[in-house]
Structures are given as C-alpha cells and as structure tokens.
Amino acid sequence: MDAQLTSTNNDLPLMRSEFGGYRFGSLDKLTLEQHTELARLVERPLDSQNSTPLAGRTATIGHPVPGLGRVFVKRYARGGLLGKLISDLHLRQSPSRPEQEFRMLMQVRSLGIFAPKPVAFLERGERLYRAWLAMEELENSESLVTLSLKDEDRVHALFDKVSEQLEILVANRILHVDFHPGNVVVTP
C-alpha cells in the first residue's frame, strides 16, 4: 500500500494509495482494514436488496466500514448503446469521473450545500477502467420524489430550502446536468 499527497483540480490535497489492484483517493490516509472493506464492497455483485438506483444508470450499496461509519458506494455505469457492450468501463482521462465527483462534492459542501461527504474513490484498470465513489450515508434519507408520494405538504415546505441551495449552485456556476426531484435527497 503506497500513499502520497498530491494536489490537482481545486487545490484539494488527496491521499493516493494502491491496494489489491485498486487505486484509491481520499482526504485522509486509509487503514489496511478500510482498504480491504472498500475493495470487498466494490467486488460484491449488485442485488435488489442492497442497491439503490440513482439517475438511471448508477447504483449504490450501503455497508459499514470500520472507522468511516456506514458508507454508500456509487458504481459508475455507461448508458446508451455503448453501455450494452461495455457496461462499466470508461476511457481514462485525468482526473477520472469519480475523482471529479469527489472534488465537486467537497467544493459544494464548502459552499454550504447539503451533500454527502465523499470518503474515497476507487479505480481499477489502466487505459480502460472501472470506477466507484464511496460517500457517507445520509441516514433516514429519501428522494424528493419518494417523499412527494407520502407527504406532499412537507415537499411544499421544502421548496424554499431547495431554492436556496439551487441559488448557491447557480451563483457559483455549478450546474448539475441531471437535476431532477429524484436526485434531491431529503433527510429529517
């Protein structure tokens, strides 16, 4: 397990490490046990009991990781025709998709946006790679869509807060390419 401190995009220093054929990026140095648990988690096959679809093509799996609490791992999948051939392989670019999202989550959190804290990102492969992003669990959360089916009055009461959050994003020129009520997560 090799770790080094690096800094790119947004000057956010990241700890880099390699373990079990995976490349990891995180804010803090991961322990051997954390590397092991995160690698095991991404190797588990998705099943309907442990995964939650997000934005149509990705899924998350929740799992406790010692010292990190319960985390969710987002798997990156391809859509469209290409996704039928290579469902989860991506062409290497720098920074990678999970690193970009990791950095973006840290940036929006620094602006006061309610977003899950990224824990680590994982990559496997060289020119073509598979990718995952581990984030803290937002306890007792549900999408705005799910909530609207149960409690329409509460959804209406949340519009001001959602609008405030959107205004912060727009003012900082951060635009979510797939923003919709299914991507808005509500916690108590």
Backbone as CSV, one residue per row, in Angstrom:
resi,resn,N_x,N_y,N_z,CA_x,CA_y,CA_z,C_x,C_y,C_z
1,MET,0.852,-1.166,0.000,0.000,0.000,0.000,0.901,1.232,0.000
2,ASP,0.922,1.979,-1.110,1.715,3.193,-1.210,0.791,4.384,-1.121
3,ALA,1.162,5.408,-0.366,0.344,6.615,-0.256,1.228,7.825,-0.501
4,GLN,0.680,8.799,-1.192,1.386,10.064,-1.391,0.376,11.186,-1.392
5,LEU,0.806,12.359,-1.029,-0.061,13.523,-1.006,0.085,14.248,-2.337
6,THR,-1.029,14.458,-3.030,-0.988,15.155,-4.307,-2.052,16.228,-4.308
7,SER,-1.940,17.143,-5.226,-2.927,18.207,-5.341,-3.106,18.562,-6.802
8,THR,-4.341,18.531,-7.264,-4.676,18.982,-8.605,-5.970,19.749,-8.494
9,ASN,-6.726,19.849,-9.542,-8.039,20.494,-9.611,-8.547,20.989,-8.255
10,ASN,-8.785,22.266,-8.137,-9.302,22.908,-6.925,-8.300,22.930,-5.771
11,ASP,-7.068,22.572,-6.015,-6.040,22.563,-4.969,-6.442,21.766,-3.737
12,LEU,-7.246,20.751,-3.914,-7.646,19.890,-2.804,-6.624,18.757,-2.684
13,PRO,-5.857,18.718,-1.596,-4.854,17.660,-1.465,-5.524,16.314,-1.215
14,LEU,-5.107,15.306,-1.954,-5.673,13.974,-1.805,-4.589,12.975,-1.448
15,MET,-4.945,12.039,-0.595,-4.067,10.909,-0.315,-4.325,9.878,-1.410
16,ARG,-3.286,9.409,-2.021,-3.389,8.377,-3.060,-2.775,7.101,-2.508
17,SER,-3.409,5.977,-2.804,-2.860,4.701,-2.372,-3.280,3.621,-3.358
18,GLU,-2.572,2.512,-3.304,-2.913,1.351,-4.113,-3.032,0.157,-3.189
19,PHE,-4.031,-0.672,-3.478,-4.265,-1.851,-2.649,-5.082,-2.849,-3.454
20,GLY,-4.640,-4.080,-3.529,-5.395,-5.151,-4.164,-5.777,-4.874,-5.607
21,GLY,-4.948,-4.176,-6.340,-5.244,-3.874,-7.735,-6.111,-2.637,-7.929
22,TYR,-6.456,-1.954,-6.848,-7.273,-0.742,-6.916,-6.397,0.478,-6.622
23,ARG,-6.734,1.591,-7.245,-6.172,2.883,-6.901,-7.222,3.621,-6.079
24,PHE,-6.814,4.191,-4.967,-7.711,4.896,-4.055,-7.314,6.367,-4.007
25,GLY,-8.295,7.217,-3.793,-8.067,8.618,-3.493,-8.971,8.985,-2.333
26,SER,-8.438,9.729,-1.364,-9.228,10.124,-0.200,-8.585,11.358,0.428
27,LEU,-9.309,11.997,1.323,-8.748,13.140,2.043,-7.805,12.688,3.148
28,ASP,-8.128,11.569,3.767,-7.334,11.049,4.868,-6.720,9.714,4.468
29,LYS,-5.619,9.378,5.105,-4.972,8.098,4.844,-5.902,6.977,5.303
30,LEU,-6.132,6.017,4.432,-6.985,4.875,4.755,-6.165,3.778,5.413
31,THR,-6.763,3.099,6.370,-6.089,1.984,7.034,-6.166,0.746,6.145
32,LEU,-5.392,-0.253,6.494,-5.430,-1.523,5.777,-6.848,-2.111,5.822
33,GLU,-7.479,-2.034,6.990,-8.837,-2.566,7.147,-9.836,-1.798,6.274
34,GLN,-9.689,-0.478,6.178,-10.587,0.323,5.329,-10.371,0.015,3.854
35,HIS,-9.105,-0.117,3.440,-8.826,-0.516,2.053,-9.496,-1.853,1.747
36,THR,-9.317,-2.796,2.663,-9.864,-4.146,2.476,-11.381,-4.112,2.360
37,GLU,-12.060,-3.409,3.276,-13.529,-3.369,3.267,-14.077,-2.654,2.023
38,LEU,-13.448,-1.543,1.632,-13.915,-0.836,0.434,-13.713,-1.694,-0.811
39,ALA,-12.579,-2.391,-0.909,-12.345,-3.278,-2.055,-13.360,-4.418,-2.071
40,ARG,-13.644,-5.005,-0.912,-14.661,-6.076,-0.844,-16.028,-5.565,-1.286
41,LEU,-16.331,-4.350,-0.861,-17.636,-3.783,-1.179,-17.822,-3.597,-2.681
42,VAL,-16.812,-3.097,-3.373,-16.972,-2.883,-4.814,-16.944,-4.188,-5.593
43,GLU,-16.411,-5.238,-4.999,-16.378,-6.534,-5.660,-17.690,-7.299,-5.510
44,ARG,-18.526,-6.884,-4.547,-19.815,-7.567,-4.360,-20.718,-7.305,-5.538
45,PRO,-21.415,-8.334,-6.008,-22.379,-8.093,-7.090,-23.570,-7.299,-6.574
46,LEU,-24.148,-6.488,-7.443,-25.348,-5.738,-7.071,-26.515,-6.702,-6.939
47,ASP,-27.360,-6.480,-5.966,-28.623,-7.204,-5.886,-29.699,-6.231,-5.441
48,SER,-30.928,-6.566,-5.688,-32.033,-5.640,-5.456,-32.212,-5.271,-3.989
49,GLN,-31.751,-6.112,-3.067,-31.906,-5.805,-1.651,-30.880,-4.796,-1.159
50,ASN,-29.687,-4.788,-1.760,-28.612,-3.930,-1.261,-28.315,-2.730,-2.136
51,SER,-28.990,-2.574,-3.269,-28.647,-1.468,-4.149,-29.839,-0.548,-4.358
52,THR,-29.509,0.677,-4.666,-30.500,1.701,-4.929,-30.129,2.384,-6.230
53,PRO,-31.013,2.382,-7.242,-30.649,3.062,-8.483,-30.624,4.573,-8.297
54,LEU,-29.645,5.206,-8.888,-29.533,6.660,-8.879,-29.404,7.128,-10.313
55,ALA,-30.186,8.080,-10.716,-30.081,8.697,-12.025,-30.108,7.680,-13.148
56,GLY,-30.732,6.535,-12.933,-30.951,5.585,-14.006,-29.840,4.594,-14.265
57,ARG,-28.569,5.029,-14.267,-27.506,4.126,-14.699,-26.531,3.761,-13.597
58,THR,-26.669,4.329,-12.429,-25.733,4.015,-11.363,-26.489,3.347,-10.224
59,ALA,-25.765,2.778,-9.319,-26.394,2.165,-8.157,-25.495,2.368,-6.964
60,THR,-26.076,2.335,-5.797,-25.301,2.458,-4.571,-25.515,1.228,-3.718
61,ILE,-24.506,0.924,-2.927,-24.585,-0.187,-1.991,-24.124,0.347,-0.645
62,GLY,-24.930,0.143,0.397,-24.553,0.586,1.726,-23.803,-0.496,2.478
63,HIS,-22.833,-0.075,3.302,-22.025,-1.040,4.034,-21.249,-0.318,5.134
64,PRO,-21.154,-0.904,6.330,-20.322,-0.279,7.369,-18.838,-0.528,7.086
65,VAL,-18.026,0.497,7.277,-16.575,0.388,7.110,-15.942,0.891,8.412
66,PRO,-15.114,0.065,9.062,-14.513,0.453,10.341,-13.817,1.816,10.253
67,GLY,-14.138,2.675,11.215,-13.529,3.989,11.272,-14.157,5.022,10.348
68,LEU,-15.012,4.587,9.430,-15.668,5.510,8.497,-17.175,5.543,8.692
69,GLY,-17.698,4.605,9.466,-19.142,4.505,9.634,-19.755,3.781,8.443
70,ARG,-21.027,3.980,8.265,-21.724,3.345,7.146,-21.535,4.218,5.903
71,VAL,-21.034,3.605,4.845,-20.804,4.336,3.603,-21.626,3.708,2.481
72,PHE,-21.864,4.510,1.476,-22.500,4.024,0.265,-21.505,4.132,-0.867
73,VAL,-21.469,3.125,-1.697,-20.567,3.125,-2.838,-21.385,3.258,-4.103
74,LYS,-21.069,4.272,-4.869,-21.708,4.507,-6.158,-20.854,3.849,-7.232
75,ARG,-21.486,3.014,-8.044,-20.800,2.384,-9.172,-21.131,3.173,-10.426
76,TYR,-20.123,3.458,-11.208,-20.327,4.191,-12.459,-20.591,3.212,-13.585
77,ALA,-21.675,3.439,-14.309,-22.047,2.577,-15.427,-22.263,3.432,-16.666
78,ARG,-22.123,2.828,-17.800,-22.318,3.519,-19.079,-23.770,3.389,-19.505
79,GLY,-24.250,4.359,-20.226,-25.596,4.312,-20.777,-25.551,4.156,-22.287
80,GLY,-26.709,4.164,-22.873,-26.817,4.138,-24.329,-26.349,2.829,-24.946
81,LEU,-26.106,2.873,-26.241,-25.702,1.694,-26.998,-24.354,1.160,-26.522
82,LEU,-23.412,2.066,-26.265,-22.100,1.648,-25.795,-22.206,0.905,-24.464
83,GLY,-23.157,1.315,-23.640,-23.365,0.664,-22.356,-23.813,-0.783,-22.486
84,LYS,-24.409,-1.140,-23.604,-24.810,-2.535,-23.841,-23.585,-3.414,-24.079
85,LEU,-22.523,-2.822,-24.610,-21.312,-3.579,-24.912,-20.322,-3.590,-23.749
86,ILE,-20.113,-2.435,-23.168,-19.171,-2.316,-22.046,-19.848,-1.526,-20.939
87,SER,-20.576,-2.217,-20.094,-21.475,-1.571,-19.143,-20.794,-0.675,-18.123
88,ASP,-19.569,-0.985,-17.733,-18.969,-0.179,-16.663,-17.506,0.180,-16.918
89,LEU,-17.056,0.125,-18.160,-15.690,0.521,-18.487,-15.677,1.952,-19.010
90,HIS,-14.651,2.697,-18.603,-14.519,4.099,-19.005,-13.121,4.329,-19.539
91,LEU,-13.008,5.230,-20.517,-11.722,5.594,-21.079,-11.023,6.547,-20.117
92,ARG,-9.770,6.269,-19.821,-9.012,7.059,-18.846,-8.911,8.513,-19.287
93,GLN,-9.228,9.389,-18.385,-8.994,10.817,-18.526,-8.494,11.297,-17.180
94,SER,-7.962,12.467,-17.146,-7.440,12.950,-15.878,-8.068,14.294,-15.562
95,PRO,-8.698,14.467,-14.456,-8.999,13.456,-13.445,-10.145,12.537,-13.888
96,SER,-10.231,11.376,-13.265,-11.263,10.394,-13.607,-12.646,10.856,-13.139
97,ARG,-13.684,10.168,-13.605,-15.051,10.516,-13.205,-15.250,10.528,-11.688
98,PRO,-14.819,9.471,-10.972,-15.059,9.512,-9.517,-14.239,10.592,-8.824
99,GLU,-13.034,10.864,-9.319,-12.245,11.937,-8.707,-12.906,13.287,-8.944
100,GLN,-13.431,13.510,-10.137,-14.127,14.767,-10.422,-15.320,14.944,-9.492
101,GLU,-16.100,13.870,-9.324,-17.271,13.967,-8.450,-16.861,14.130,-6.990
102,PHE,-15.805,13.449,-6.566,-15.278,13.596,-5.216,-14.944,15.066,-4.954
103,ARG,-14.197,15.662,-5.866,-13.781,17.055,-5.709,-14.984,17.997,-5.757
104,MET,-15.939,17.707,-6.632,-17.127,18.557,-6.729,-17.944,18.489,-5.445
105,LEU,-18.098,17.302,-4.877,-18.825,17.183,-3.610,-18.138,17.987,-2.512
106,MET,-16.825,17.938,-2.467,-16.109,18.724,-1.457,-16.304,20.220,-1.710
107,GLN,-16.298,20.626,-2.967,-16.478,22.039,-3.294,-17.874,22.517,-2.908
108,VAL,-18.912,21.769,-3.266,-20.266,22.225,-2.955,-20.517,22.208,-1.453
109,ARG,-19.935,21.255,-0.746,-20.074,21.233,0.710,-19.436,22.477,1.328
110,SER,-18.307,22.917,0.745,-17.636,24.113,1.277,-18.467,25.377,1.053
111,LEU,-19.418,25.322,0.121,-20.305,26.452,-0.152,-21.569,26.413,0.701
112,GLY,-21.727,25.364,1.508,-22.908,25.240,2.351,-24.018,24.420,1.729
113,ILE,-23.719,23.732,0.642,-24.715,22.855,0.017,-24.790,21.572,0.834
114,PHE,-26.009,21.104,1.074,-26.209,19.849,1.778,-25.940,18.713,0.796
115,ALA,-24.794,18.077,0.939,-24.398,16.977,0.053,-23.667,15.939,0.898
116,PRO,-23.721,14.680,0.487,-22.996,13.672,1.262,-21.485,13.918,1.200
117,LYS,-20.814,13.577,2.281,-19.362,13.735,2.327,-18.709,12.573,1.585
118,PRO,-17.858,12.873,0.598,-17.161,11.773,-0.065,-16.091,11.203,0.857
119,VAL,-15.957,9.896,0.856,-14.998,9.207,1.713,-13.760,8.814,0.906
120,ALA,-13.978,8.212,-0.270,-12.873,7.757,-1.114,-13.410,7.459,-2.502
121,PHE,-12.516,7.473,-3.469,-12.878,6.958,-4.784,-11.914,5.831,-5.124
122,LEU,-12.406,4.894,-5.915,-11.616,3.733,-6.296,-11.648,3.595,-7.808
123,GLU,-10.550,3.121,-8.358,-10.449,2.855,-9.788,-9.703,1.544,-9.967
124,ARG,-10.054,0.835,-11.029,-9.339,-0.403,-11.347,-9.179,-0.464,-12.851
125,GLY,-7.951,-0.632,-13.304,-7.660,-0.696,-14.730,-6.774,0.463,-15.138
126,GLU,-6.243,0.369,-16.343,-5.337,1.404,-16.825,-6.042,2.299,-17.835
127,ARG,-5.865,2.024,-19.128,-6.480,2.854,-20.175,-8.003,2.789,-20.092
128,LEU,-8.540,1.581,-19.924,-9.964,1.383,-19.641,-10.071,1.027,-18.163
129,TYR,-10.963,1.685,-17.458,-11.026,1.462,-16.021,-12.471,1.372,-15.551
130,ARG,-12.646,0.750,-14.393,-13.917,0.731,-13.679,-13.779,1.701,-12.514
131,ALA,-14.931,2.261,-12.059,-14.835,3.322,-11.065,-15.963,3.266,-10.042
132,TRP,-15.629,3.713,-8.811,-16.565,3.758,-7.707,-16.288,4.987,-6.857
133,LEU,-17.315,5.478,-6.184,-17.178,6.594,-5.254,-17.864,6.209,-3.951
134,ALA,-17.117,6.249,-2.847,-17.675,5.947,-1.525,-18.012,7.263,-0.829
135,MET,-19.229,7.333,-0.300,-19.721,8.536,0.379,-20.354,8.150,1.700
136,GLU,-20.401,9.121,2.617,-21.070,8.873,3.883,-22.551,8.581,3.629
137,GLU,-23.135,7.772,4.494,-24.568,7.519,4.403,-25.328,8.709,4.968
138,LEU,-26.358,9.116,4.283,-27.279,10.118,4.819,-28.418,9.330,5.457
139,GLU,-28.395,9.256,6.758,-29.358,8.428,7.478,-30.790,8.907,7.266
140,ASN,-31.699,7.956,7.178,-33.128,8.223,7.030,-33.428,9.152,5.860
141,SER,-32.721,8.966,4.765,-32.924,9.838,3.609,-33.842,9.188,2.586
142,GLU,-34.439,10.042,1.783,-35.265,9.586,0.673,-35.267,10.688,-0.376
143,SER,-35.603,10.312,-1.595,-35.620,11.317,-2.658,-36.853,12.199,-2.520
144,LEU,-36.780,13.351,-3.124,-37.916,14.271,-3.127,-39.124,13.609,-3.790
145,VAL,-38.870,12.767,-4.779,-39.960,12.045,-5.452,-40.652,11.106,-4.476
146,THR,-39.873,10.304,-3.764,-40.439,9.360,-2.794,-41.214,10.101,-1.715
147,LEU,-40.629,11.186,-1.213,-41.299,11.969,-0.188,-42.602,12.570,-0.713
148,SER,-42.619,13.023,-1.954,-43.828,13.646,-2.518,-44.989,12.669,-2.598
149,LEU,-44.695,11.394,-2.727,-45.753,10.384,-2.770,-46.349,10.120,-1.387
150,LYS,-45.585,10.464,-0.329,-46.033,10.214,1.043,-46.519,11.459,1.766
151,ASP,-45.892,12.614,1.487,-46.165,13.811,2.280,-46.012,15.064,1.417
152,GLU,-47.035,15.346,0.630,-46.987,16.481,-0.298,-46.795,17.811,0.431
153,ASP,-47.395,17.961,1.605,-47.246,19.205,2.361,-45.792,19.446,2.764
154,ARG,-45.092,18.382,3.177,-43.688,18.534,3.562,-42.844,18.938,2.355
155,VAL,-43.149,18.386,1.190,-42.416,18.746,-0.030,-42.592,20.235,-0.321
156,HIS,-43.818,20.723,-0.221,-44.056,22.154,-0.441,-43.289,23.006,0.568
157,ALA,-43.200,22.531,1.800,-42.479,23.260,2.831,-40.964,23.287,2.563
158,LEU,-40.473,22.321,1.794,-39.040,22.243,1.494,-38.624,23.093,0.295
159,PHE,-39.584,23.598,-0.476,-39.246,24.335,-1.705,-38.318,25.512,-1.453
160,ASP,-38.539,26.259,-0.368,-37.673,27.405,-0.090,-36.232,26.959,0.137
161,LYS,-36.042,25.883,0.902,-34.685,25.387,1.184,-34.032,24.861,-0.092
162,VAL,-34.774,24.131,-0.906,-34.228,23.627,-2.168,-33.866,24.803,-3.077
163,SER,-34.713,25.818,-3.123,-34.437,27.009,-3.941,-33.166,27.714,-3.469
164,GLU,-32.992,27.841,-2.153,-31.776,28.467,-1.608,-30.532,27.709,-2.054
165,GLN,-30.608,26.389,-1.962,-29.471,25.554,-2.354,-29.168,25.720,-3.852
166,LEU,-30.214,25.740,-4.664,-30.035,25.934,-6.112,-29.414,27.291,-6.420
167,GLU,-29.852,28.325,-5.716,-29.301,29.665,-5.930,-27.803,29.699,-5.638
168,ILE,-27.377,28.997,-4.606,-25.947,28.935,-4.282,-25.187,28.260,-5.415
169,LEU,-25.728,27.158,-5.905,-25.071,26.444,-7.008,-24.952,27.331,-8.243
170,VAL,-26.046,27.961,-8.626,-26.058,28.806,-9.830,-25.121,29.996,-9.662
171,ALA,-25.146,30.623,-8.496,-24.271,31.772,-8.243,-22.801,31.398,-8.364
172,ASN,-22.476,30.133,-8.106,-21.101,29.652,-8.194,-20.827,28.894,-9.493
173,ARG,-21.763,29.024,-10.429,-21.640,28.406,-11.762,-21.433,26.899,-11.687
174,ILE,-22.117,26.265,-10.756,-22.093,24.817,-10.634,-23.450,24.330,-11.115
175,LEU,-23.452,23.660,-12.234,-24.692,23.222,-12.853,-24.742,21.697,-12.885
176,HIS,-25.769,21.137,-12.320,-25.976,19.689,-12.301,-26.650,19.309,-13.614
177,VAL,-26.008,18.451,-14.394,-26.518,18.137,-15.736,-27.766,17.264,-15.716
178,ASP,-28.061,16.648,-14.578,-29.226,15.773,-14.497,-30.028,16.089,-13.234
179,PHE,-30.283,17.364,-13.011,-31.005,17.769,-11.801,-32.496,17.497,-11.969
180,HIS,-33.051,16.725,-11.069,-34.483,16.441,-11.039,-34.842,15.969,-9.632
181,PRO,-36.143,15.914,-9.298,-36.550,15.558,-7.931,-36.036,14.198,-7.454
182,GLY,-35.756,13.294,-8.370,-35.200,12.000,-7.975,-33.763,12.111,-7.499
183,ASN,-33.086,13.215,-7.838,-31.700,13.432,-7.420,-31.584,14.348,-6.216
184,VAL,-32.701,14.813,-5.695,-32.708,15.637,-4.492,-33.004,14.705,-3.325
185,VAL,-32.046,14.593,-2.407,-32.191,13.688,-1.268,-32.574,14.520,-0.047
186,VAL,-33.591,14.051,0.662,-34.119,14.759,1.829,-33.837,13.909,3.072
187,THR,-33.353,14.599,4.114,-33.156,13.939,5.415,-34.044,14.655,6.436
188,PRO,-34.294,14.016,7.575,-35.136,14.682,8.586,-34.607,16.037,8.969
